[in-house]
Amino acid sequence: MSRATKLDRLDALLAERDLEAVWFARPNSFAWLTGGDNVVDRAGDIGVAAVGYDGDSVRVVTNDIEAERLRAEEVNDPVHPFVWHDCSLAEAVADHSQTPAAADFDVPGFESVDASALRQPLTDADIEAYRDLGADVASAIEAVCRTAEPTDTELAVAAELRQKLMRQGIDSPVALVGGGERAQLFRHYTPKDEQLGDYALVSVTATRGGLCTSCTRTVVFNEPEWLAERHDAAATVEATALAATREVGREGGTAGDVFAAIEAAYESVGYPGEWRNHHQGGAAGFAGREWIATPDNDAPVELPQAYAWNPTVQGAKSEDTVLVTEDGFEVLTRPDDWPTETYEPVGHEGLLTRAKPLRR
């Protein structure tokens, strides 16, 4: 059912743009369509294989170094190899494809395609895989926070988190650890050789099977007097963003509509303009953010879809990846034996449960 839904979306794209084929070599879209991984070099934007669809069948093109491995371990679709030193992946795709065609990477003579809209909303199979990923990521980040000590360095904590995730086949392109001093200074606290001190914010964006999930946890050793109030403010904004996402999605609204609710929430909790200091997050799925909300972003709010809102108030942050449906909310990175509290969204009915700081 999941593959059929995705092929229906591709059929609609081919018809709308009068194309004969469409190709994907970016790792997130390759994984979305095949369920496999085409990455060897994590620093590159394009994988070692491309997957194409022509309205009848799906096939994979890759070089003869990778073909047997992909057949054995990554994909179930036919794999067509080319001699690695004869041409590039783009040239091989052009040789194998009907035209006119489009691709999500640079292929001479092809139109371009942005797959983000195709990947939304999530399919049932995507959601099941997302539940497993979210639970594993939350378990790892919370385990790291439970054993962290104020004398640990940010680098050491980040390394432990990455290791826990990798043991479960989870990559972590973003792993941020900010100790008590640096977390107040910077919204993106890339880890340094500095001790945690009074408290720490630990944030991660992690990926497996192409899906991406984001999560932040706060661990406290010697609590600053302002931390609880700022965390509650950020959590209230996050609860508001989630409630607004469901309402806007039901009404067929846009990312900009949700952003307006976020801006109003910051003002309501006593931090007007705080949103200017950090992006607020947005839709998640086969990218860390399929889109990021801004005042003028007209991206449609799809349901059911994962959303990772990440409001900050200087030195505090609240963030989980949450499946939002027309009926409600499911926290994919659900806290496991972790302190939580319910928050009332600004301008919306209902209460939402969010993670609190862990006091050690």
C-alpha positions, 0 to 999 in steps of 0.5 A: 500500500505504501509503494502504491500510494507513492507511485500514484503521486508520481503518476500524477506528477508525470501527467501534470508535467507531461513527463515520461520519467522521473529520477531521484538520487538524493538520499532522502528521496531514494529512500522514500521510494525504494526503502534503501540507502544509496549513501557511501560518502556522507558528505555528498548531496547525491548518492551512488545510485538513482531510482527512476519511475516511468509510469510502469516500473521502478528501476535503479541505476548505479555503477558496477562497484555498487550494483551487487551490494545494492541488490543484496542489501538495499533494494528490491527493484531491478538494478542496472549497472554502468562501468564506473570509469565510463561515465557519471551517474547523471550520464548513465541516467540519461542513457537509461531514461525515456524523455522528457524526464525530470530529476532531483539532481543535475542531469543534462537535458532533464527538468528539475524536481523537488521531491518534498511535496511528493513525500507528504503526507506520510503513508501508513508504512512510513508512520510505522517506521517512524514510531520505531525510529522515534522511540529509539532516538528518545531512548538514546538521548534520555539515557545519555542525559541520565548518566551525564555529569557536570564535569563531562564535556560537551564533546564527550556527551555528543560522542556518546549520543552518536555512538548509542544511535549508530549501534541501532543503525541510526545516523545523526547529522545533527548532534548538539550539546550546550552546557550551562554557559554556551546554551545561553549564548548560542541557539545552535550549540555545536559541542566544544571541549567545555564542561556542562556545568550547571545544566545542558541542552542536548539536541539531535536530528537523527535518521534511519531508512530516510526518515528524520526525527528531532528531539531536545532534552534538558538535564539540570545539575544546579538549576539556574533560577530562570530556567524553569520559567523559560522552559515553560515558555518555550514548551507553551509555544511548542504546544501552541504550534502543534495545536495550530498545525492540526487546526490549520491542516484541517482547514487547508492552511499554510505554514505561514498560518502556523507561524502567526500562531507561534508569533502570538504565543511568544508575545502571550508568554512574555517574550515578544520577538523571541522568534527572531533569534532562531527558526521555529521548525516545521514539517519533518519526514524524509528531511530534517525539515521538509519546510521551515515555517516563516511569516510568508511560507505558503507550503501546505500543512499536510495531515497526517505528517510529522512536525518538529517545532523547536521554539527557544527562549534564551537558554531553554528549548522545547522540541519533539517530533510529533505525528499530527493527524486530524484526530490528534497528536502522537509524540514519536520521540515520546519521553520514556520515564522522563518528567513531563507536564501538560501545557495549554496552547495559546488561543487553542483548546486542549492540553498537550504533554511536553517534556520537562527538564530532568533534575539530577 
